[in-house]
């Protein structure tokens, strides 16, 4: 349960940070991504998976 909470909280922070950093196109064209996917989407999936597992336990 502690691992799920840690992963869920870390992913939630990463989702918010991803939306903030990818809100605007930067002048140098840099995007914050994870293997060409914006960083908030994998973190959102991890956060939702942790929530579902926690609810099923």
Protein Blocks (a to p, Z undefined) as FASTA:
>chain_A
ZZmmmmmmmmmmmmmmmmmmmmpccfklpacdeehiafklmmmmmmmmmmmmmmmZZ
